[in-house]
Each structure stands twice: as structure tokens, then as C-alpha cells.
Amino acid sequence: MSYLIAALALLCSVAVVSGGEMLAGGNTPQDPSDPEYMQHAWKAVQKINEDPAANSGPYVMIPIKVLKAESQVVSGVIHKLEVLYGESTAKKGEVDLSTLSSANAQQRDGGNQAIFKVSHYARPWQNYEEVSAEKLRDLAPGELTY
């Protein structure tokens, strides 16, 4: 009988704690307009621009807008994003990609655009992060306005 009461108490506490909050392992939608997610998108700039399959053009691709954001708690946090990237005015080889930011990079008028899936896995207490980026598709000129 005491096991039954303990099990019931555990189930009730899980139900109260989970009441809409993020549980470990599950994907939780986030507000893509939160500036935190644009910071995560900037972390993928170097990876995108060093991969010829992701960006074969002469201009550096930079994040323009986060379209979708989710977080997943594991042994750390994985931020999963869909991001609109566009060509900047900077040319590859002329800028240090590791120092590129919104403060020193501007979108090129009429430049190519693409949507990327970006994953940023962070364990801040271990000073560890891993970034991956995959091109989902190129956009036709004028296809997506923000």
C-alpha cells in the first residue's frame, strides 16, 4: 500500500512540475524573435561559409532572421533553429569569420538567400558547445520578405 501511495505522489508531482514547462528530452517551441536565438544563428556563420556545399558564392552568408526556434534539454541544451541567411557585403577571404557579427556585417541588396537548419548544443558548465548547420533550400529572389 505504501508503494502505491509513493507512486501516486510521484505521478502527481510530475504532473504539477510539467504543467507546460520544458521537460528533459522534449522539444519545446521558443519565440524566434528573442534576440538569444539570433546569437545562436551567428555561431553558425563560420561553419556555413567554410562549407562549399552550403555557400559556394563569393560573399559571406549572414543570418537575417530566425524563422523557427526550439529548445531541447538533454545533458545541456540543444537549440534547434530554422534561419534565413543572406549574402553580406563582405567577400570570403577578406574578413575573419570568427569575428563577424551584426555590428560589422550588412546584408547585400539583391544577394542570394537560403534557409538553414542550425543546431547549437551547449553545456555551459563545461565550457562546451557544438554547432552544426545544414542548408534546407535556396530561395528565389523576392521569395521571402521579412
TIZALO-156864 format. One record per residue (C-alpha): residue number from 1; x, y, z. Coordinates in pm, 1 decimal. Layout:
// residues N
<node num="NUM" xx="X" yy="Y" zz="Z"/>
...
END
This chain:
// residues 146
<node num="1" xx="0.0" yy="0.0" zz="0.0"/>
<node num="2" xx="280.3" yy="243.9" zz="83.4"/>
<node num="3" xx="434.2" yy="176.9" zz="-261.5"/>
<node num="4" xx="104.6" yy="268.7" zz="-423.4"/>
<node num="5" xx="87.7" yy="595.7" zz="-229.5"/>
<node num="6" xx="450.3" yy="676.1" zz="-316.9"/>
<node num="7" xx="388.3" yy="604.5" zz="-686.0"/>
<node num="8" xx="75.2" yy="819.8" zz="-685.0"/>
<node num="9" xx="262.1" yy="1104.2" zz="-512.6"/>
<node num="10" xx="539.5" yy="1081.5" zz="-772.8"/>
<node num="11" xx="291.4" yy="1094.1" zz="-1061.4"/>
<node num="12" xx="116.0" yy="1395.2" zz="-910.8"/>
<node num="13" xx="443.5" yy="1580.9" zz="-858.0"/>
<node num="14" xx="549.6" yy="1514.0" zz="-1218.9"/>
<node num="15" xx="213.0" yy="1640.1" zz="-1343.5"/>
<node num="16" xx="241.2" yy="1958.2" zz="-1134.9"/>
<node num="17" xx="603.7" yy="2025.4" zz="-1234.4"/>
<node num="18" xx="542.8" yy="1957.0" zz="-1602.7"/>
<node num="19" xx="238.8" yy="2185.7" zz="-1628.7"/>
<node num="20" xx="351.2" yy="2330.6" zz="-1963.2"/>
<node num="21" xx="716.7" yy="2360.5" zz="-1866.2"/>
<node num="22" xx="1008.6" yy="2212.0" zz="-2057.6"/>
<node num="23" xx="1086.4" yy="1853.5" zz="-1957.9"/>
<node num="24" xx="1418.6" yy="1687.6" zz="-2021.9"/>
<node num="25" xx="1424.7" yy="1523.5" zz="-2363.6"/>
<node num="26" xx="1130.1" yy="1703.2" zz="-2522.3"/>
<node num="27" xx="1142.5" yy="1975.5" zz="-2787.8"/>
<node num="28" xx="986.3" yy="2299.2" zz="-2668.7"/>
<node num="29" xx="886.6" yy="2574.3" zz="-2914.2"/>
<node num="30" xx="1050.6" yy="2910.6" zz="-2843.1"/>
<node num="31" xx="989.9" yy="3267.0" zz="-2959.8"/>
<node num="32" xx="1210.8" yy="3307.3" zz="-3270.6"/>
<node num="33" xx="1212.9" yy="3686.3" zz="-3226.9"/>
<node num="34" xx="1400.9" yy="3651.8" zz="-2895.8"/>
<node num="35" xx="1749.3" yy="3801.1" zz="-2958.9"/>
<node num="36" xx="1907.6" yy="3497.4" zz="-2789.5"/>
<node num="37" xx="1825.9" yy="3284.4" zz="-3094.6"/>
<node num="38" xx="1986.5" yy="3529.3" zz="-3337.2"/>
<node num="39" xx="2303.8" yy="3495.7" zz="-3126.2"/>
<node num="40" xx="2286.0" yy="3118.8" zz="-3175.5"/>
<node num="41" xx="2241.1" yy="3174.3" zz="-3551.8"/>
<node num="42" xx="2558.0" yy="3387.0" zz="-3564.8"/>
<node num="43" xx="2753.8" yy="3096.2" zz="-3414.4"/>
<node num="44" xx="2696.3" yy="2900.7" zz="-3738.7"/>
<node num="45" xx="2836.9" yy="3169.3" zz="-3972.2"/>
<node num="46" xx="3186.7" yy="3023.3" zz="-3983.8"/>
<node num="47" xx="3063.0" yy="2668.4" zz="-4045.4"/>
<node num="48" xx="2826.3" yy="2777.7" zz="-4325.3"/>
<node num="49" xx="3084.2" yy="2989.4" zz="-4504.7"/>
<node num="50" xx="3363.0" yy="2731.9" zz="-4488.7"/>
<node num="51" xx="3142.2" yy="2462.2" zz="-4646.1"/>
<node num="52" xx="3127.3" yy="2493.8" zz="-5028.4"/>
<node num="53" xx="2804.0" yy="2290.8" zz="-5034.2"/>
<node num="54" xx="2640.1" yy="2545.1" zz="-4803.0"/>
<node num="55" xx="2777.8" yy="2860.2" zz="-4964.4"/>
<node num="56" xx="2962.0" yy="2836.2" zz="-5294.8"/>
<node num="57" xx="2929.8" yy="3207.3" zz="-5373.8"/>
<node num="58" xx="3192.7" yy="3477.8" zz="-5323.7"/>
<node num="59" xx="3003.4" yy="3660.9" zz="-5047.2"/>
<node num="60" xx="2980.9" yy="3571.4" zz="-4678.9"/>
<node num="61" xx="2635.9" yy="3449.1" zz="-4571.8"/>
<node num="62" xx="2499.4" yy="3604.9" zz="-4251.1"/>
<node num="63" xx="2180.3" yy="3542.0" zz="-4051.4"/>
<node num="64" xx="1893.4" yy="3771.7" zz="-4143.0"/>
<node num="65" xx="1603.3" yy="3630.8" zz="-3941.6"/>
<node num="66" xx="1529.9" yy="3333.3" zz="-3716.6"/>
<node num="67" xx="1214.8" yy="3174.3" zz="-3859.1"/>
<node num="68" xx="1163.4" yy="2893.6" zz="-3606.5"/>
<node num="69" xx="1322.0" yy="2809.2" zz="-3270.3"/>
<node num="70" xx="1300.6" yy="2508.5" zz="-3039.0"/>
<node num="71" xx="1497.4" yy="2400.6" zz="-2734.8"/>
<node num="72" xx="1561.7" yy="2051.8" zz="-2605.3"/>
<node num="73" xx="1703.7" yy="1981.5" zz="-2260.8"/>
<node num="74" xx="1945.3" yy="1689.1" zz="-2259.8"/>
<node num="75" xx="2277.1" yy="1687.3" zz="-2074.8"/>
<node num="76" xx="2282.8" yy="2054.8" zz="-2167.1"/>
<node num="77" xx="2056.5" yy="2238.7" zz="-2409.8"/>
<node num="78" xx="2018.6" yy="2193.5" zz="-2783.4"/>
<node num="79" xx="1880.5" yy="2498.4" zz="-2962.0"/>
<node num="80" xx="1728.3" yy="2395.7" zz="-3296.8"/>
<node num="81" xx="1666.2" yy="2678.9" zz="-3539.8"/>
<node num="82" xx="1548.0" yy="2745.9" zz="-3892.6"/>
<node num="83" xx="1723.4" yy="3061.0" zz="-4005.6"/>
<node num="84" xx="1712.0" yy="3280.7" zz="-4313.0"/>
<node num="85" xx="2069.5" yy="3361.8" zz="-4419.1"/>
<node num="86" xx="2160.2" yy="3610.4" zz="-4688.7"/>
<node num="87" xx="2470.1" yy="3731.7" zz="-4864.9"/>
<node num="88" xx="2652.8" yy="4013.0" zz="-4689.6"/>
<node num="89" xx="2860.3" yy="4289.2" zz="-4841.7"/>
<node num="90" xx="3174.1" yy="4109.5" zz="-4716.4"/>
<node num="91" xx="3361.8" yy="3880.9" zz="-4953.2"/>
<node num="92" xx="3502.8" yy="3547.0" zz="-4846.7"/>
<node num="93" xx="3870.5" yy="3566.5" zz="-4759.7"/>
<node num="94" xx="3852.2" yy="3938.6" zz="-4683.5"/>
<node num="95" xx="3706.5" yy="3907.4" zz="-4331.8"/>
<node num="96" xx="3777.3" yy="3698.3" zz="-4024.0"/>
<node num="97" xx="3464.2" yy="3482.6" zz="-3994.4"/>
<node num="98" xx="3519.2" yy="3424.6" zz="-3621.8"/>
<node num="99" xx="3477.5" yy="3798.2" zz="-3550.6"/>
<node num="100" xx="3185.8" yy="3864.9" zz="-3784.9"/>
<node num="101" xx="2871.5" yy="3997.7" zz="-3613.2"/>
<node num="102" xx="2567.2" yy="4214.1" zz="-3676.3"/>
<node num="103" xx="2779.1" yy="4513.6" zz="-3574.0"/>
<node num="104" xx="3023.9" yy="4472.6" zz="-3862.8"/>
<node num="105" xx="2827.4" yy="4291.1" zz="-4135.8"/>
<node num="106" xx="2540.5" yy="4415.2" zz="-4351.6"/>
<node num="107" xx="2311.3" yy="4229.6" zz="-4587.1"/>
<node num="108" xx="2388.8" yy="4277.8" zz="-4956.5"/>
<node num="109" xx="2097.7" yy="4422.8" zz="-5158.0"/>
<node num="110" xx="1971.2" yy="4165.1" zz="-5406.9"/>
<node num="111" xx="2200.2" yy="3897.2" zz="-5264.6"/>
<node num="112" xx="2123.3" yy="3527.0" zz="-5258.3"/>
<node num="113" xx="1929.7" yy="3387.2" zz="-4962.9"/>
<node num="114" xx="1883.6" yy="3039.6" zz="-4818.1"/>
<node num="115" xx="1716.4" yy="2871.6" zz="-4523.8"/>
<node num="116" xx="1940.3" yy="2668.8" zz="-4293.7"/>
<node num="117" xx="1871.7" yy="2431.2" zz="-4008.4"/>
<node num="118" xx="2109.5" yy="2525.7" zz="-3726.9"/>
<node num="119" xx="2170.6" yy="2323.2" zz="-3413.9"/>
<node num="120" xx="2363.1" yy="2468.6" zz="-3120.5"/>
<node num="121" xx="2437.7" yy="2224.7" zz="-2838.7"/>
<node num="122" xx="2571.5" yy="2386.5" zz="-2521.2"/>
<node num="123" xx="2690.2" yy="2262.3" zz="-2183.2"/>
<node num="124" xx="2796.4" yy="2595.6" zz="-2030.3"/>
<node num="125" xx="2917.4" yy="2444.1" zz="-1702.2"/>
<node num="126" xx="3177.1" yy="2250.9" zz="-1906.3"/>
<node num="127" xx="3252.1" yy="2540.8" zz="-2144.4"/>
<node num="128" xx="3142.4" yy="2313.6" zz="-2432.1"/>
<node num="129" xx="2944.6" yy="2394.0" zz="-2743.1"/>
<node num="130" xx="2889.0" yy="2227.2" zz="-3077.3"/>
<node num="131" xx="2734.4" yy="2392.0" zz="-3381.4"/>
<node num="132" xx="2601.1" yy="2225.9" zz="-3694.1"/>
<node num="133" xx="2431.6" yy="2376.6" zz="-3997.3"/>
<node num="134" xx="2252.3" yy="2221.1" zz="-4290.8"/>
<node num="135" xx="2114.7" yy="2405.0" zz="-4591.3"/>
<node num="136" xx="1746.6" yy="2324.3" zz="-4633.5"/>
<node num="137" xx="1696.2" yy="2518.7" zz="-4956.2"/>
<node num="138" xx="1790.7" yy="2822.5" zz="-5160.3"/>
<node num="139" xx="1531.3" yy="3094.7" zz="-5203.4"/>
<node num="140" xx="1430.0" yy="3254.5" zz="-5529.6"/>
<node num="141" xx="1480.0" yy="3633.5" zz="-5544.8"/>
<node num="142" xx="1194.9" yy="3803.9" zz="-5360.4"/>
<node num="143" xx="1052.3" yy="3472.9" zz="-5233.9"/>
<node num="144" xx="1076.4" yy="3557.9" zz="-4863.9"/>
<node num="145" xx="1034.1" yy="3905.6" zz="-4728.2"/>
<node num="146" xx="1083.5" yy="3977.9" zz="-4365.2"/>
END
